[in-house]
Amino acid sequence: MRHIFAVTGMVCMLGAAALPPVAPAQARQDIPDFVDISSDDQEILDQQDQVRFIGNVNAIRGDTRLRADEAEAHIARNAETGRRQIERITARGDVFYVTATETARGDSAVYTLTDEVVVLTGSVVLTQGCNVSTGEELVINLQTGISRLTGGNGRVRSLFFSQDEEEEAASDDCPAPPVPGPEPREYREDFLASEPGTP
């Protein structure tokens, strides 16, 4: 039998201390050192150290996905290696941050890769299985596995479902929210190692 728990408050701490967890409960130890970004169109703004992605943007890093209508990648030079790399990604319009177990939606997002922090703002809806939380800002720290959901001038609300072990396996009862736009293209591990001009 499934039971419902509703929680409201000005601030809700999520993660290892929360019960049940409705945000990433473990720190990610396998964060890759590259991001695979695809979109309908792309503009390179060299003087501004930016790359603009327009239409059906998908930024894939490991097993996570940041989806948006538009996004900008802000480039910085690594002080140690001298290489240019993405410092942060700002995203707007139907923004979704998707992991294997959670889907978070907001009006905009900033993903700071140097700190491994994702911040979603504006009408945030966080879904994990049947559990749903709403607020105005969600801060996800991928290094610590701790997330913080706040309500801005309003309140945070969480709806938790408790399941028996047999029902827990029946995930079809609570499918993940649909993410707009086409699925991201399949990543090829040999792409980085391919010679220039190789398809």
Secondary structure, 3 states (H helix, E strand, C coil): CCEEEEEEECEEEECCCCCCCCCCCCCCCCCCCCCEEECCEEEEECCCCEEEEEEEEEEEECCEEEEEEEEEEEEEECCCCCCEEEEEEEEEEEEEEECCCCEEEEEEEEEECCCCEEEEEEEEEEEECCEEEEEEEEEEECCCCEEEEECCCCCEEEEEEECCHHHHCCHHHCCCCCCCCCCCCCCCCCCCCCCCCCC
